[in-house]
Structures are given as structure tokens and as C-alpha cells.
Amino acid sequence: MVEIANFDLLKNSHINITKLTWTKPQNCHMMQLYFGIKHAKEEIHRLDVETHHLVMFMIDDHVDNVHAINSCKDALASELCRQQKYHAAIHGCIAEQLASIPKLSDMFKKETLLPDWATQVLGICRTDDVPTAPDDVDTHRQTDDDDELYGEELAAFAEKIVISKQ
């Protein structure tokens, strides 16, 4: 903490500044509280902006993947479906962490395709009657081994999130 004696300008002014109201310890403490609260409000605003950017990135990623899957051939679409399931699982874990932040449902007014984690975990609801993508991707292109493909990686990722949350 800065002491009053550290101000060179005040040393040379020949004024007894110790009698001024802002130099009293209780007033200094109140100023620290005031500017601490002001700084916290700025951080909350930054958090709102970053949260909005993160959720919009995850939704845009989902929409781009669904469009890519629907527009490509079966061999590539099958691999993209696996990647989409992996991304959806990761985004679902992130969405669970973001669900503790209030006012997320007020951020998004019109979206074309919302993934399951956006509506179920975050509670983001659409305001228009836009149809959703069927089960996030074309299910006829998925294979039975999709669930086993990234099981261990997802479990390790989920453990890291749970550990960092505590």
C-alpha cells in the first residue's frame, strides 16, 4: 500500500496534509472499497462480453458442422458426425460451467440451429419458430462405434473440469 509520505509533490507543498479528510485511515479504507467495487463491476461487464463470445462461438461451430455434414458425401460425413459428437460433448461440459452465470437466456434472440446443450443446460430458448436440426446431425450416417470412439478422452476431459471446479 502507498503511504502518504511517498508523494514528493506533497512533501514540498509545506501543507500539513495529515489533517485533510482523505488522509484519514477510515477514509482511505472507504476509497479502497469504492474503487474495488468499481473494478468488480468492470470485471462483471467483461465477463458478460466474454461469455457471450464463447457461447456464440459454440453455437456457430455447431451450425457450421451441421451444414458441413449435410452437404458432404457419406464417408466424410460419417467422420464429421464423430467430430460433431465430440465437440457437442465438450461444449456440453462448458455449458454446464456457464449455466451458473445469470442472464444467459437474455443474450440470444434469434438462432437458426441451437444444439441440445444450449437449450437444455443453458436454458437458451428461441423467440421465433425456426425448426431445429434433427438430433443435431443426420443420424442415419452415424455408426454404432461412435459412442466408444472418444469415450476415454471425454471422461478425462470431464474429470479435469470437475477437478478444476472444486
C-alpha positions as CSV (number, residue, x, y, z in Angstrom):
1,M,0.0,0.0,0.0
2,V,1.2,3.5,-0.8
3,E,1.9,5.8,2.2
4,I,1.2,9.5,2.1
5,A,4.9,10.2,2.7
6,N,5.7,8.7,-0.7
7,F,4.2,11.6,-2.6
8,D,7.0,14.0,-3.4
9,L,4.7,16.8,-4.5
10,L,3.0,16.7,-1.1
11,K,6.4,16.8,0.7
12,N,7.3,20.1,-1.0
13,S,4.0,21.8,-0.5
14,H,4.5,22.8,3.1
15,I,1.0,21.9,4.0
16,N,0.1,19.6,6.8
17,I,-1.8,17.1,4.8
18,T,-2.4,14.7,7.7
19,K,-5.3,16.8,8.8
20,L,-7.1,16.5,5.4
21,T,-10.1,14.2,5.2
22,W,-8.8,11.9,2.5
23,T,-5.7,11.0,4.5
24,K,-7.5,9.6,7.5
25,P,-7.3,5.7,7.6
26,Q,-11.1,5.1,7.6
27,N,-11.5,7.4,4.6
28,C,-8.6,5.6,2.8
29,H,-10.3,2.3,3.6
30,M,-13.6,3.6,2.2
31,M,-11.9,4.8,-1.0
32,Q,-10.3,1.3,-1.4
33,L,-13.7,-0.3,-1.0
34,Y,-15.3,2.1,-3.5
35,F,-12.7,1.6,-6.2
36,G,-12.7,-2.2,-5.5
37,I,-16.4,-2.3,-6.2
38,K,-16.0,-0.2,-9.3
39,H,-13.3,-2.6,-10.5
40,A,-15.6,-5.6,-9.8
41,K,-18.3,-4.0,-11.9
42,E,-15.9,-3.6,-14.8
43,E,-14.9,-7.3,-14.4
44,I,-18.5,-8.4,-14.5
45,H,-19.1,-6.4,-17.7
46,R,-16.0,-8.1,-19.2
47,L,-17.3,-11.5,-18.1
48,D,-20.6,-10.8,-19.8
49,V,-18.9,-9.9,-23.1
50,E,-16.6,-13.0,-22.9
51,T,-19.4,-15.3,-22.0
52,H,-21.4,-14.0,-25.0
53,H,-18.5,-14.5,-27.3
54,L,-17.9,-18.1,-26.1
55,V,-21.5,-19.2,-26.4
56,M,-21.8,-17.6,-29.8
57,F,-18.6,-19.4,-30.9
58,M,-20.0,-22.7,-29.7
59,I,-23.4,-22.2,-31.4
60,D,-21.7,-21.1,-34.7
61,D,-19.4,-24.1,-34.5
62,H,-22.4,-26.3,-34.1
63,V,-24.3,-24.7,-37.0
64,D,-21.2,-24.9,-39.3
65,N,-20.7,-28.5,-38.5
66,V,-24.3,-29.4,-39.2
67,H,-24.2,-27.6,-42.5
68,A,-20.9,-29.3,-43.5
69,I,-22.3,-32.7,-42.6
70,N,-25.5,-32.2,-44.6
71,S,-23.5,-31.1,-47.7
72,C,-20.8,-33.7,-48.0
73,K,-20.6,-37.3,-49.0
74,D,-21.2,-40.3,-46.7
75,A,-17.6,-41.2,-45.9
76,L,-16.6,-37.7,-44.9
77,A,-20.0,-37.1,-43.3
78,S,-19.5,-40.1,-41.0
79,E,-16.2,-38.7,-39.7
80,L,-17.7,-35.3,-39.3
81,C,-20.5,-36.8,-37.3
82,R,-18.0,-38.3,-35.0
83,Q,-16.2,-35.0,-34.6
84,Q,-19.5,-33.2,-34.1
85,K,-20.4,-35.6,-31.2
86,Y,-17.0,-35.0,-29.7
87,H,-17.5,-31.2,-29.9
88,A,-21.0,-31.4,-28.6
89,A,-19.8,-33.3,-25.5
90,I,-17.1,-30.8,-24.9
91,H,-19.4,-27.8,-25.4
92,G,-22.0,-29.5,-23.1
93,C,-19.4,-29.6,-20.3
94,I,-18.5,-26.0,-20.9
95,A,-22.2,-25.1,-21.0
96,E,-22.7,-26.7,-17.6
97,Q,-20.0,-24.5,-16.2
98,L,-21.5,-21.4,-17.8
99,A,-25.0,-22.3,-16.5
100,S,-24.1,-20.8,-13.2
101,I,-23.8,-17.3,-14.8
102,P,-27.1,-15.4,-14.8
103,K,-28.8,-13.7,-17.7
104,L,-27.6,-16.1,-20.4
105,S,-31.0,-16.6,-21.9
106,D,-31.4,-12.9,-22.5
107,M,-28.3,-12.8,-24.8
108,F,-29.7,-14.7,-27.7
109,K,-32.8,-13.7,-29.5
110,K,-32.8,-15.4,-32.9
111,E,-30.7,-18.5,-33.8
112,T,-31.2,-20.9,-36.7
113,L,-29.9,-24.1,-35.1
114,L,-29.5,-24.5,-31.4
115,P,-27.7,-27.6,-30.1
116,D,-29.1,-29.6,-27.2
117,W,-26.7,-28.2,-24.6
118,A,-27.8,-24.6,-25.5
119,T,-31.5,-25.3,-24.7
120,Q,-31.2,-27.9,-22.0
121,V,-28.2,-26.8,-20.0
122,L,-28.1,-23.1,-20.6
123,G,-31.9,-22.6,-21.0
124,I,-31.5,-20.5,-24.1
125,C,-34.8,-20.5,-25.9
126,R,-35.6,-19.3,-29.3
127,T,-38.0,-16.4,-29.8
128,D,-39.1,-17.3,-33.3
129,D,-40.5,-20.6,-34.7
130,V,-37.4,-21.8,-36.6
131,P,-37.2,-25.6,-36.9
132,T,-34.3,-27.2,-35.2
133,A,-31.9,-29.6,-36.7
134,P,-33.0,-33.2,-36.3
135,D,-30.9,-34.6,-33.4
136,D,-28.1,-32.2,-34.1
137,V,-26.9,-34.2,-37.1
138,D,-28.1,-36.7,-39.7
139,T,-28.5,-39.8,-37.5
140,H,-28.6,-42.2,-40.5
141,R,-24.9,-41.5,-41.1
142,Q,-23.8,-42.4,-37.6
143,T,-22.3,-45.8,-36.8
144,D,-22.6,-47.9,-33.7
145,D,-19.0,-47.4,-32.7
146,D,-19.4,-43.6,-32.3
147,D,-20.1,-43.9,-28.6
148,E,-16.9,-45.8,-28.0
149,L,-14.7,-43.6,-30.2
150,Y,-14.0,-40.7,-27.8
151,G,-15.2,-42.3,-24.5
152,E,-11.8,-42.2,-22.7
153,E,-10.9,-38.7,-23.9
154,L,-14.2,-37.3,-22.9
155,A,-14.0,-39.0,-19.5
156,A,-10.6,-37.5,-18.9
157,F,-11.8,-34.0,-20.1
158,A,-14.8,-34.2,-17.8
159,E,-12.6,-35.2,-14.8
160,K,-10.4,-32.1,-15.4
161,I,-13.4,-29.9,-15.5
162,V,-14.8,-31.4,-12.3
163,I,-11.5,-31.1,-10.5
164,S,-10.9,-27.5,-11.6
165,K,-14.5,-26.7,-10.5
166,Q,-13.7,-27.8,-6.9
